[in-house]
Amino acid sequence: MKEIIVIGDRVLVQLDDAEEKTEVGLYLPQSVKEKDEVAKGRIIKTGPGIPLANPSDLGDEPWNISGAQGMRYMPMEAREGDYALFLRKAVVEINYEGEKYLIVPQSAILLLIRDSEDISGEDLDTPSLDFE
């Protein structure tokens, strides 16, 4: 059995291919949507974040560090299940087991939409946003 492992500060996104309508009611074909500068989709997996070096391990020869024992990462804002708006020009498209996915660097993500919950698990009252 194979598993996708996302590296560094990247996320794996399943593109939202829902048909989109213009304000006058025309449906846009996929070829027009692919030319848009901004794309959107659901985050399926995330990488661990940006690797951080431990200054005490560097010494005089940082290239001689053996292995990645105790590797620390700066966590990312993006989480699995978030809905993301991102710059299309920064993505890498892949096909995995018949499904189309995008690998997006965290720096290309413009906006995250997440179901907000407070510590007790109750939904917070947040305004509904329309991003079209």
KOLLOTI-247241 format. One record per atom (N, C-alpha, C): x, y, z; residue in one letter; atom name. Coordinates in Angstrom, 3 decimals, always signed. Layout:
N
+----------+----------+----------+------+------+
|        X |        Y |        Z | code | site |
+----------+----------+----------+------+------+
|        X |        Y |        Z |    A |   CA |
...
+----------+----------+----------+------+------+
//
This chain:
132
+----------+----------+----------+------+------+
|        X |        Y |        Z | code | site |
+----------+----------+----------+------+------+
|   +0.839 |   -1.183 |   +0.000 |    M |    N |
|   +0.000 |   +0.000 |   +0.000 |    M |   CA |
|   +0.879 |   +1.240 |   +0.000 |    M |    C |
|   +0.544 |   +2.203 |   -0.840 |    K |    N |
|   +1.331 |   +3.423 |   -0.973 |    K |   CA |
|   +0.674 |   +4.566 |   -0.221 |    K |    C |
|   +1.510 |   +5.498 |   +0.221 |    E |    N |
|   +1.029 |   +6.666 |   +0.935 |    E |   CA |
|   +1.731 |   +7.893 |   +0.385 |    E |    C |
|   +0.999 |   +8.979 |   +0.242 |    I |    N |
|   +1.603 |  +10.243 |   -0.181 |    I |   CA |
|   +2.139 |  +10.945 |   +1.059 |    I |    C |
|   +3.401 |  +11.346 |   +1.005 |    I |    N |
|   +4.019 |  +12.096 |   +2.091 |    I |   CA |
|   +4.400 |  +13.459 |   +1.525 |    I |    C |
|   +3.825 |  +14.500 |   +2.074 |    V |    N |
|   +4.092 |  +15.858 |   +1.611 |    V |   CA |
|   +5.294 |  +16.388 |   +2.381 |    V |    C |
|   +6.235 |  +16.969 |   +1.660 |    I |    N |
|   +7.503 |  +17.416 |   +2.235 |    I |   CA |
|   +7.498 |  +18.923 |   +2.486 |    I |    C |
|   +8.123 |  +19.336 |   +3.580 |    G |    N |
|   +8.353 |  +20.754 |   +3.855 |    G |   CA |
|   +7.093 |  +21.562 |   +4.054 |    G |    C |
|   +7.107 |  +22.763 |   +3.492 |    D |    N |
|   +5.991 |  +23.695 |   +3.692 |    D |   CA |
|   +5.045 |  +23.689 |   +2.492 |    D |    C |
|   +4.688 |  +22.497 |   +2.043 |    R |    N |
|   +3.774 |  +22.350 |   +0.912 |    R |   CA |
|   +2.503 |  +21.646 |   +1.382 |    R |    C |
|   +1.444 |  +21.833 |   +0.598 |    V |    N |
|   +0.186 |  +21.156 |   +0.880 |    V |   CA |
|   -0.280 |  +20.456 |   -0.386 |    V |    C |
|   -1.039 |  +19.392 |   -0.211 |    L |    N |
|   -1.637 |  +18.663 |   -1.324 |    L |   CA |
|   -3.093 |  +19.074 |   -1.387 |    L |    C |
|   -3.512 |  +19.573 |   -2.555 |    V |    N |
|   -4.855 |  +20.131 |   -2.714 |    V |   CA |
|   -5.604 |  +19.375 |   -3.786 |    V |    C |
|   -6.863 |  +19.096 |   -3.518 |    Q |    N |
|   -7.747 |  +18.557 |   -4.538 |    Q |   CA |
|   -8.522 |  +19.749 |   -5.087 |    Q |    C |
|   -8.292 |  +20.028 |   -6.371 |    L |    N |
|   -8.868 |  +21.197 |   -7.023 |    L |   CA |
|  -10.379 |  +21.130 |   -7.016 |    L |    C |
|  -11.010 |  +22.261 |   -6.755 |    D |    N |
|  -12.464 |  +22.354 |   -6.785 |    D |   CA |
|  -12.889 |  +22.575 |   -8.233 |    D |    C |
|  -13.415 |  +21.518 |   -8.867 |    D |    N |
|  -13.795 |  +21.583 |  -10.275 |    D |   CA |
|  -15.272 |  +21.877 |  -10.474 |    D |    C |
|  -15.928 |  +22.381 |   -9.463 |    A |    N |
|  -17.356 |  +22.665 |   -9.592 |    A |   CA |
|  -17.581 |  +23.682 |  -10.702 |    A |    C |
|  -18.659 |  +23.486 |  -11.433 |    E |    N |
|  -18.968 |  +24.426 |  -12.501 |    E |   CA |
|  -19.219 |  +25.794 |  -11.906 |    E |    C |
|  -18.683 |  +26.806 |  -12.578 |    E |    N |
|  -18.867 |  +28.162 |  -12.093 |    E |   CA |
|  -19.689 |  +28.951 |  -13.085 |    E |    C |
|  -20.499 |  +29.838 |  -12.544 |    K |    N |
|  -21.378 |  +30.669 |  -13.338 |    K |   CA |
|  -20.937 |  +32.120 |  -13.259 |    K |    C |
|  -21.083 |  +32.832 |  -14.374 |    T |    N |
|  -20.828 |  +34.262 |  -14.359 |    T |   CA |
|  -22.032 |  +34.955 |  -13.734 |    T |    C |
|  -21.918 |  +36.264 |  -13.506 |    E |    N |
|  -23.009 |  +37.015 |  -12.891 |    E |   CA |
|  -24.272 |  +37.007 |  -13.750 |    E |    C |
|  -24.120 |  +36.845 |  -15.075 |    V |    N |
|  -25.291 |  +36.836 |  -15.959 |    V |   CA |
|  -25.801 |  +35.421 |  -16.209 |    V |    C |
|  -25.216 |  +34.428 |  -15.569 |    G |    N |
|  -25.733 |  +33.071 |  -15.655 |    G |   CA |
|  -25.049 |  +32.160 |  -16.653 |    G |    C |
|  -23.932 |  +32.581 |  -17.277 |    L |    N |
|  -23.202 |  +31.720 |  -18.213 |    L |   CA |
|  -22.261 |  +30.807 |  -17.438 |    L |    C |
|  -22.209 |  +29.534 |  -17.838 |    Y |    N |
|  -21.292 |  +28.593 |  -17.218 |    Y |   CA |
|  -19.934 |  +28.683 |  -17.909 |    Y |    C |
|  -18.869 |  +28.740 |  -17.101 |    L |    N |
|  -17.517 |  +28.844 |  -17.645 |    L |   CA |
|  -16.934 |  +27.456 |  -17.890 |    L |    C |
|  -16.372 |  +27.204 |  -19.073 |    P |    N |
|  -15.728 |  +25.916 |  -19.315 |    P |   CA |
|  -14.419 |  +25.803 |  -18.546 |    P |    C |
|  -13.933 |  +24.565 |  -18.391 |    Q |    N |
|  -12.703 |  +24.305 |  -17.636 |    Q |   CA |
|  -11.509 |  +25.068 |  -18.222 |    Q |    C |
|  -11.434 |  +25.189 |  -19.557 |    S |    N |
|  -10.296 |  +25.871 |  -20.182 |    S |   CA |
|  -10.213 |  +27.336 |  -19.766 |    S |    C |
|  -11.339 |  +27.981 |  -19.547 |    V |    N |
|  -11.338 |  +29.369 |  -19.091 |    V |   CA |
|  -10.906 |  +29.438 |  -17.636 |    V |    C |
|  -11.402 |  +28.513 |  -16.812 |    K |    N |
|  -11.039 |  +28.514 |  -15.388 |    K |   CA |
|   -9.559 |  +28.258 |  -15.193 |    K |    C |
|   -8.925 |  +27.466 |  -16.078 |    E |    N |
|   -7.499 |  +27.167 |  -15.935 |    E |   CA |
|   -6.634 |  +28.388 |  -16.182 |    E |    C |
|   -7.156 |  +29.403 |  -16.858 |    K |    N |
|   -6.399 |  +30.625 |  -17.129 |    K |   CA |
|   -6.498 |  +31.618 |  -15.976 |    K |    C |
|   -7.386 |  +31.375 |  -15.031 |    D |    N |
|   -7.515 |  +32.265 |  -13.878 |    D |   CA |
|   -6.219 |  +32.265 |  -13.084 |    D |    C |
|   -5.909 |  +33.389 |  -12.467 |    E |    N |
|   -4.694 |  +33.485 |  -11.666 |    E |   CA |
|   -4.855 |  +32.845 |  -10.297 |    E |    C |
|   -6.095 |  +32.777 |   -9.814 |    V |    N |
|   -6.363 |  +32.224 |   -8.493 |    V |   CA |
|   -7.208 |  +30.966 |   -8.650 |    V |    C |
|   -6.815 |  +29.913 |   -7.933 |    A |    N |
|   -7.567 |  +28.654 |   -7.938 |    A |   CA |
|   -7.995 |  +28.362 |   -6.506 |    A |    C |
|   -8.870 |  +27.370 |   -6.358 |    K |    N |
|   -9.341 |  +27.017 |   -5.017 |    K |   CA |
|   -9.542 |  +25.522 |   -4.927 |    K |    C |
|   -9.404 |  +25.005 |   -3.724 |    G |    N |
|   -9.592 |  +23.583 |   -3.505 |    G |   CA |
|   -9.447 |  +23.225 |   -2.043 |    G |    C |
|   -9.690 |  +21.946 |   -1.752 |    R |    N |
|   -9.648 |  +21.415 |   -0.395 |    R |   CA |
|   -8.271 |  +20.832 |   -0.126 |    R |    C |
|   -7.693 |  +21.152 |   +1.026 |    I |    N |
|   -6.378 |  +20.625 |   +1.408 |    I |   CA |
|   -6.559 |  +19.198 |   +1.902 |    I |    C |
|   -5.854 |  +18.269 |   +1.253 |    I |    N |
|   -5.938 |  +16.849 |   +1.568 |    I |   CA |
|   -4.855 |  +16.438 |   +2.571 |    I |    C |
|   -3.635 |  +16.920 |   +2.362 |    K |    N |
|   -2.502 |  +16.604 |   +3.242 |    K |   CA |
|   -1.613 |  +17.823 |   +3.357 |    K |    C |
|   -0.878 |  +17.911 |   +4.449 |    T |    N |
|   +0.088 |  +18.992 |   +4.630 |    T |   CA |
|   +1.450 |  +18.414 |   +4.974 |    T |    C |
|   +2.474 |  +19.175 |   +4.655 |    G |    N |
|   +3.819 |  +18.802 |   +5.067 |    G |   CA |
|   +4.033 |  +19.222 |   +6.514 |    G |    C |
|   +5.189 |  +18.884 |   +7.093 |    P |    N |
|   +5.440 |  +19.211 |   +8.497 |    P |   CA |
|   +5.708 |  +20.696 |   +8.751 |    P |    C |
|   +6.100 |  +21.441 |   +7.730 |    G |    N |
|   +6.407 |  +22.858 |   +7.893 |    G |   CA |
|   +7.811 |  +23.163 |   +7.429 |    G |    C |
|   +8.304 |  +24.311 |   +7.813 |    I |    N |
|   +9.643 |  +24.749 |   +7.411 |    I |   CA |
|  +10.656 |  +24.172 |   +8.402 |    I |    C |
|  +11.662 |  +23.426 |   +7.913 |    P |    N |
|  +12.649 |  +22.849 |   +8.838 |    P |   CA |
|  +13.483 |  +23.944 |   +9.505 |    P |    C |
|  +13.709 |  +23.761 |  +10.792 |    L |    N |
|  +14.511 |  +24.702 |  +11.568 |    L |   CA |
|  +15.770 |  +24.009 |  +12.050 |    L |    C |
|  +16.884 |  +24.672 |  +11.888 |    A |    N |
|  +18.150 |  +24.126 |  +12.370 |    A |   CA |
|  +18.314 |  +24.453 |  +13.846 |    A |    C |
|  +18.888 |  +23.526 |  +14.573 |    N |    N |
|  +19.213 |  +23.761 |  +15.968 |    N |   CA |
|  +20.589 |  +24.417 |  +15.992 |    N |    C |
|  +20.696 |  +25.670 |  +16.431 |    P |    N |
|  +21.981 |  +26.373 |  +16.388 |    P |   CA |
|  +23.104 |  +25.648 |  +17.126 |    P |    C |
|  +22.790 |  +24.909 |  +18.172 |    S |    N |
|  +23.843 |  +24.219 |  +18.919 |    S |   CA |
|  +24.407 |  +23.033 |  +18.144 |    S |    C |
|  +23.668 |  +22.516 |  +17.151 |    D |    N |
|  +24.148 |  +21.392 |  +16.364 |    D |   CA |
|  +25.009 |  +21.816 |  +15.187 |    D |    C |
|  +25.002 |  +23.079 |  +14.836 |    L |    N |
|  +25.689 |  +23.519 |  +13.631 |    L |   CA |
|  +27.200 |  +23.502 |  +13.776 |    L |    C |
|  +27.717 |  +24.043 |  +14.852 |    G |    N |
|  +29.156 |  +24.062 |  +15.062 |    G |   CA |
|  +29.875 |  +24.790 |  +13.936 |    G |    C |
|  +31.133 |  +24.361 |  +13.669 |    D |    N |
|  +31.928 |  +25.002 |  +12.627 |    D |   CA |
|  +31.665 |  +24.415 |  +11.251 |    D |    C |
|  +31.132 |  +23.192 |  +11.178 |    E |    N |
|  +30.910 |  +22.516 |   +9.899 |    E |   CA |
|  +29.461 |  +22.027 |   +9.815 |    E |    C |
|  +28.514 |  +22.904 |   +9.444 |    P |    N |
|  +27.102 |  +22.518 |   +9.422 |    P |   CA |
|  +26.793 |  +21.424 |   +8.404 |    P |    C |
|  +27.646 |  +21.239 |   +7.416 |    W |    N |
|  +27.404 |  +20.197 |   +6.402 |    W |   CA |
|  +27.701 |  +18.807 |   +6.930 |    W |    C |
|  +28.305 |  +18.689 |   +8.086 |    N |    N |
|  +28.642 |  +17.382 |   +8.656 |    N |   CA |
|  +27.577 |  +16.860 |   +9.618 |    N |    C |
|  +26.409 |  +17.470 |   +9.649 |    I |    N |
|  +25.345 |  +17.007 |  +10.536 |    I |   CA |
|  +24.867 |  +15.656 |  +10.030 |    I |    C |
|  +24.853 |  +14.659 |  +10.900 |    S |    N |
|  +24.440 |  +13.318 |  +10.474 |    S |   CA |
|  +22.974 |  +13.084 |  +10.807 |    S |    C |
|  +22.201 |  +12.726 |   +9.771 |    G |    N |
|  +20.790 |  +12.374 |   +9.965 |    G |   CA |
|  +19.933 |  +13.572 |  +10.327 |    G |    C |
|  +18.671 |  +13.287 |  +10.554 |    A |    N |
|  +17.715 |  +14.339 |  +10.898 |    A |   CA |
|  +17.133 |  +14.066 |  +12.279 |    A |    C |
|  +18.013 |  +13.624 |  +13.199 |    Q |    N |
|  +17.531 |  +13.328 |  +14.542 |    Q |   CA |
|  +17.052 |  +14.609 |  +15.205 |    Q |    C |
|  +15.877 |  +14.530 |  +15.784 |    G |    N |
|  +15.351 |  +15.679 |  +16.497 |    G |   CA |
|  +15.031 |  +16.860 |  +15.602 |    G |    C |
|  +14.742 |  +16.615 |  +14.333 |    M |    N |
|  +14.431 |  +17.710 |  +13.417 |    M |   CA |
|  +13.208 |  +18.461 |  +13.927 |    M |    C |
|  +13.294 |  +19.772 |  +13.929 |    R |    N |
|  +12.180 |  +20.605 |  +14.357 |    R |   CA |
|  +11.659 |  +21.370 |  +13.150 |    R |    C |
|  +10.358 |  +21.676 |  +13.164 |    Y |    N |
|   +9.722 |  +22.380 |  +12.058 |    Y |   CA |
|   +8.904 |  +23.556 |  +12.579 |    Y |    C |
|   +8.885 |  +24.639 |  +11.799 |    M |    N |
|   +7.971 |  +25.738 |  +12.071 |    M |   CA |
|   +6.631 |  +25.320 |  +11.478 |    M |    C |
|   +5.599 |  +25.162 |  +12.293 |    P |    N |
|   +4.319 |  +24.651 |  +11.786 |    P |   CA |
|   +3.676 |  +25.604 |  +10.784 |    P |    C |
|   +2.845 |  +25.049 |   +9.933 |    M |    N |
|   +2.155 |  +25.834 |   +8.924 |    M |   CA |
|   +0.783 |  +26.251 |   +9.434 |    M |    C |
|   +0.265 |  +27.300 |   +8.836 |    E |    N |
|   -1.085 |  +27.754 |   +9.155 |    E |   CA |
|   -2.121 |  +26.824 |   +8.533 |    E |    C |
|   -1.833 |  +26.287 |   +7.349 |    A |    N |
|   -2.770 |  +25.417 |   +6.632 |    A |   CA |
|   -2.900 |  +24.075 |   +7.340 |    A |    C |
|   -4.145 |  +23.552 |   +7.357 |    R |    N |
|   -4.416 |  +22.244 |   +7.969 |    R |   CA |
|   -5.231 |  +21.392 |   +7.000 |    R |    C |
|   -5.187 |  +20.097 |   +7.210 |    E |    N |
|   -6.006 |  +19.199 |   +6.407 |    E |   CA |
|   -7.472 |  +19.562 |   +6.598 |    E |    C |
|   -8.219 |  +19.602 |   +5.507 |    G |    N |
|   -9.632 |  +19.935 |   +5.563 |    G |   CA |
|   -9.929 |  +21.397 |   +5.291 |    G |    C |
|   -8.920 |  +22.267 |   +5.345 |    D |    N |
|   -9.137 |  +23.681 |   +5.030 |    D |   CA |
|   -9.466 |  +23.834 |   +3.550 |    D |    C |
|  -10.212 |  +24.872 |   +3.236 |    Y |    N |
|  -10.494 |  +25.238 |   +1.853 |    Y |   CA |
|   -9.566 |  +26.399 |   +1.535 |    Y |    C |
|   -8.752 |  +26.287 |   +0.484 |    A |    N |
|   -7.707 |  +27.266 |   +0.209 |    A |   CA |
|   -7.920 |  +27.966 |   -1.121 |    A |    C |
|   -7.608 |  +29.257 |   -1.157 |    L |    N |
|   -7.493 |  +30.026 |   -2.386 |    L |   CA |
|   -6.014 |  +30.279 |   -2.560 |    L |    C |
|   -5.480 |  +29.996 |   -3.757 |    F |    N |
|   -4.043 |  +30.072 |   -3.961 |    F |   CA |
|   -3.711 |  +30.524 |   -5.371 |    F |    C |
|   -2.463 |  +30.963 |   -5.566 |    L |    N |
|   -1.986 |  +31.395 |   -6.872 |    L |   CA |
|   -1.720 |  +30.171 |   -7.744 |    L |    C |
|   -2.363 |  +30.121 |   -8.888 |    R |    N |
|   -2.247 |  +28.969 |   -9.783 |    R |   CA |
|   -0.834 |  +28.827 |  -10.363 |    R |    C |
|   -0.139 |  +29.942 |  -10.594 |    K |    N |
|   +1.173 |  +29.865 |  -11.246 |    K |   CA |
|   +2.238 |  +29.186 |  -10.374 |    K |    C |
|   +1.988 |  +29.041 |   -9.085 |    A |    N |
|   +2.976 |  +28.447 |   -8.180 |    A |   CA |
|   +2.773 |  +26.954 |   -7.958 |    A |    C |
|   +1.736 |  +26.350 |   -8.539 |    V |    N |
|   +1.412 |  +24.957 |   -8.237 |    V |   CA |
|   +2.082 |  +23.983 |   -9.199 |    V |    C |
|   +2.186 |  +22.747 |   -8.743 |    V |    N |
|   +2.631 |  +21.626 |   -9.564 |    V |   CA |
|   +1.476 |  +20.637 |   -9.597 |    V |    C |
|   +1.048 |  +20.273 |  -10.796 |    E |    N |
|   -0.084 |  +19.353 |  -10.946 |    E |   CA |
|   +0.434 |  +17.921 |  -11.061 |    E |    C |
|   -0.208 |  +16.998 |  -10.334 |    I |    N |
|   +0.152 |  +15.587 |  -10.422 |    I |   CA |
|   -1.116 |  +14.747 |  -10.584 |    I |    C |
|   -0.948 |  +13.569 |  -11.135 |    N |    N |
|   -2.022 |  +12.579 |  -11.192 |    N |   CA |
|   -1.568 |  +11.393 |  -10.362 |    N |    C |
|   -2.381 |  +11.006 |   -9.394 |    Y |    N |
|   -2.048 |   +9.893 |   -8.511 |    Y |   CA |
|   -3.251 |   +8.969 |   -8.429 |    Y |    C |
|   -3.064 |   +7.752 |   -8.868 |    E |    N |
|   -4.110 |   +6.730 |   -8.872 |    E |   CA |
|   -5.398 |   +7.245 |   -9.508 |    E |    C |
|   -5.237 |   +7.906 |  -10.656 |    G |    N |
|   -6.382 |   +8.365 |  -11.430 |    G |   CA |
|   -7.003 |   +9.662 |  -10.956 |    G |    C |
|   -6.491 |  +10.253 |   -9.895 |    E |    N |
|   -7.015 |  +11.511 |   -9.362 |    E |   CA |
|   -6.027 |  +12.636 |   -9.640 |    E |    C |
|   -6.556 |  +13.824 |   -9.903 |    K |    N |
|   -5.734 |  +14.999 |  -10.159 |    K |   CA |
|   -5.572 |  +15.786 |   -8.857 |    K |    C |
|   -4.312 |  +16.083 |   -8.483 |    Y |    N |
|   -4.003 |  +16.849 |   -7.285 |    Y |   CA |
|   -3.039 |  +17.972 |   -7.635 |    Y |    C |
|   -2.947 |  +18.950 |   -6.755 |    L |    N |
|   -2.011 |  +20.049 |   -6.902 |    L |   CA |
|   -1.128 |  +20.110 |   -5.669 |    L |    C |
|   +0.164 |  +20.326 |   -5.893 |    I |    N |
|   +1.098 |  +20.555 |   -4.794 |    I |   CA |
|   +1.311 |  +22.062 |   -4.736 |    I |    C |
|   +0.959 |  +22.653 |   -3.602 |    V |    N |
|   +0.963 |  +24.111 |   -3.456 |    V |   CA |
|   +1.904 |  +24.495 |   -2.319 |    V |    C |
|   +2.872 |  +25.390 |   -2.569 |    P |    N |
|   +3.686 |  +25.878 |   -1.458 |    P |   CA |
|   +2.860 |  +26.795 |   -0.564 |    P |    C |
|   +3.146 |  +26.772 |   +0.730 |    Q |    N |
|   +2.374 |  +27.597 |   +1.656 |    Q |   CA |
|   +2.425 |  +29.068 |   +1.265 |    Q |    C |
|   +3.536 |  +29.524 |   +0.700 |    S |    N |
|   +3.672 |  +30.938 |   +0.328 |    S |   CA |
|   +2.713 |  +31.349 |   -0.787 |    S |    C |
|   +2.157 |  +30.395 |   -1.540 |    A |    N |
|   +1.229 |  +30.713 |   -2.627 |    A |   CA |
|   -0.222 |  +30.752 |   -2.154 |    A |    C |
|   -0.472 |  +30.341 |   -0.908 |    I |    N |
|   -1.843 |  +30.343 |   -0.390 |    I |   CA |
|   -2.208 |  +31.761 |   +0.012 |    I |    C |
|   -3.328 |  +32.232 |   -0.530 |    L |    N |
|   -3.793 |  +33.589 |   -0.253 |    L |   CA |
|   -4.767 |  +33.640 |   +0.912 |    L |    C |
|   -5.583 |  +32.578 |   +1.039 |    L |    N |
|   -6.657 |  +32.602 |   +2.003 |    L |   CA |
|   -7.037 |  +31.182 |   +2.379 |    L |    C |
|   -7.350 |  +30.968 |   +3.651 |    L |    N |
|   -7.844 |  +29.685 |   +4.131 |    L |   CA |
|   -9.229 |  +29.882 |   +4.714 |    L |    C |
|  -10.111 |  +28.948 |   +4.405 |    I |    N |
|  -11.442 |  +28.955 |   +5.005 |    I |   CA |
|  -11.544 |  +27.684 |   +5.823 |    I |    C |
|  -11.827 |  +27.852 |   +7.123 |    R |    N |
|  -11.813 |  +26.730 |   +8.054 |    R |   CA |
|  -13.064 |  +26.791 |   +8.916 |    R |    C |
|  -13.594 |  +25.620 |   +9.235 |    D |    N |
|  -14.697 |  +25.564 |  +10.189 |    D |   CA |
|  -14.123 |  +25.912 |  +11.548 |    D |    C |
|  -14.584 |  +27.004 |  +12.135 |    S |    N |
|  -14.039 |  +27.469 |  +13.419 |    S |   CA |
|  -14.758 |  +26.802 |  +14.573 |    S |    C |
|  -13.989 |  +26.334 |  +15.528 |    E |    N |
|  -14.527 |  +25.761 |  +16.760 |    E |   CA |
|  -13.698 |  +26.285 |  +17.915 |    E |    C |
|  -14.373 |  +26.592 |  +19.013 |    D |    N |
|  -13.620 |  +27.046 |  +20.180 |    D |   CA |
|  -13.112 |  +25.828 |  +20.954 |    D |    C |
|  -12.477 |  +26.037 |  +22.071 |    I |    N |
|  -11.856 |  +24.958 |  +22.841 |    I |   CA |
|  -12.870 |  +23.920 |  +23.305 |    I |    C |
|  -14.086 |  +24.356 |  +23.651 |    S |    N |
|  -15.081 |  +23.409 |  +24.135 |    S |   CA |
|  -15.720 |  +22.601 |  +23.010 |    S |    C |
|  -15.398 |  +22.935 |  +21.751 |    G |    N |
|  -15.919 |  +22.181 |  +20.622 |    G |   CA |
|  -17.185 |  +22.755 |  +20.024 |    G |    C |
|  -17.699 |  +23.865 |  +20.581 |    E |    N |
|  -18.905 |  +24.474 |  +20.032 |    E |   CA |
|  -18.525 |  +25.400 |  +18.885 |    E |    C |
|  -19.378 |  +25.469 |  +17.871 |    D |    N |
|  -19.121 |  +26.345 |  +16.728 |    D |   CA |
|  -19.195 |  +27.801 |  +17.152 |    D |    C |
|  -18.255 |  +28.601 |  +16.651 |    L |    N |
|  -18.279 |  +30.030 |  +16.909 |    L |   CA |
|  -19.170 |  +30.691 |  +15.879 |    L |    C |
|  -19.770 |  +31.805 |  +16.236 |    D |    N |
|  -20.575 |  +32.559 |  +15.279 |    D |   CA |
|  -19.638 |  +33.378 |  +14.409 |    D |    C |
|  -19.471 |  +32.972 |  +13.166 |    T |    N |
|  -18.628 |  +33.697 |  +12.224 |    T |   CA |
|  -19.461 |  +34.057 |  +11.011 |    T |    C |
|  -19.190 |  +35.225 |  +10.424 |    P |    N |
|  -19.980 |  +35.639 |   +9.263 |    P |   CA |
|  -19.692 |  +34.749 |   +8.073 |    P |    C |
|  -20.696 |  +34.568 |   +7.235 |    S |    N |
|  -20.546 |  +33.804 |   +6.013 |    S |   CA |
|  -19.921 |  +34.698 |   +4.950 |    S |    C |
|  -18.895 |  +34.202 |   +4.272 |    L |    N |
|  -18.193 |  +34.989 |   +3.270 |    L |   CA |
|  -18.422 |  +34.395 |   +1.893 |    L |    C |
|  -18.647 |  +35.249 |   +0.894 |    D |    N |
|  -18.830 |  +34.816 |   -0.483 |    D |   CA |
|  -17.646 |  +35.344 |   -1.294 |    D |    C |
|  -16.823 |  +34.458 |   -1.834 |    F |    N |
|  -15.588 |  +34.846 |   -2.510 |    F |   CA |
|  -15.663 |  +34.696 |   -4.017 |    F |    C |
|  -16.717 |  +35.092 |   -4.641 |    E |    N |
|  -16.797 |  +34.992 |   -6.096 |    E |   CA |
|  -16.685 |  +36.338 |   -6.717 |    E |    C |
+----------+----------+----------+------+------+
//
